[in-house]
Amino acid sequence: MTFKFKWEWLPQLVRGLGLSLEVTAICVLIGIALGLLLAFGRLYGRRWLSWPCRIYIEFFRATPLLVQLLMVYYGFPSWGISLSPFVSGILAFGLNTAAYQAEYFRGAIQAVRPGQTLAARSLGMTLPQTVRYVILPQAVRLVIPPWSNELILMLKYSSILYMVTLPDIMGEAKKLAAKHFNSFDVYVVVALFYLALVLVVTLGLRAVEKRLHIPGLGAPGEHR
């Protein structure tokens, strides 16, 4: 068996890859914003707030992402809510990654030494000020390694978007495989695309981690 690559595949695959990256980037940003709120709700909220946050996190972490995606795309119309494949992918992926990022942020916040919080409060800072100026800047640095893993996972999980007819890279690959009767070679090219992307993201985030590292806060990578 010989590998037969055709250059005519590239435009279609690159177009699909661009859509996959767009969905990944948007859902990760949604996850950061919502994840921070969930982490703060669990750590600093009263019981009426912390318990719903915990239930949300446990639900989305304990159920498969594919099931969540199909619930949004095929389930919501039964409630009179019809969403496009693009919006469905962003919503499902964003809600899912928010649950994981909430736990990453919560762990990073708790890793900041309690003495720093006490020192900030003794200087007259309010709790919101302490979180903003003392805890959060350190937590952001500590959360980069696990957050890097989440970004890579979301990038790879985006390959299931074709299940809701979104023309991402896997959707385009499926069309090419059916057209040319050459599934193996097409999917090898797709795998190489993902491999290159993961390597680039990994190297880039390692550089960011080293750039933001504070001596004494913890060596980069030691808390992975």
Steps between C-alpha positions, in 0.01 A plus 500: 500500500646837397406840629342713226472868589325743268565873522144568394389382846674786677262793430201304623680368810647840585156657474364240740796545731434872520145429616625251760745755637233770510264285704781392732618856562151634572400216731827523695444873557146427615642231726748739658235761582241253626761283669627790707147583612436138594829478691426818695146377564628175646771661711343822621127466440244409760340157493215611273765595242779250560279191471353586157855570381612162628206319341573671166866401516430140594235460229717622214808312621311173554318484165661451155556807287345325201179442696493867600550607139218276377274620781549859389466441126230232492339545841441874518268505194250293702476806730456732204866607497671432169869586481736485204781241507751780562312646797425153637869411492602822674231463767571134577877537496493828694280360777711185519841664519370753755444216747858376464652846504304583815678216678838610363441854622371378834810288554730784398324746733525257789869448424575863585634510853229591753740736676489735205123531533531571871771759434288674237194508726708632790607789278136596458427339163151373442451142380439607136816714512699212649382265228568750223841631604653216703342162425396517137835615352672203664221256421512589130866402490439176685207400279691518171625134491159335560333765285744411221384140516138613481567710191668206328215267597238742369692531176495122458142464619394742226531201267152386610335814364432326170240295692269803485573562129748782565750516210808498723819320401351159578185586309705602198717191536193280497385661176844450340518139615159427347585683179839338439434163669820552695416525868835393642716756321257786562485430873878466519524856370242613757700330776813683387310831512398433859851386592653821365242714679550328834877539474470870420254561784713302746819690417320834505340444839826374649662825390216697662533295818872572527441867419246542780678284754570669834802366693383337822141456379577155362718367222332475161357154452543378857127517571384320189 
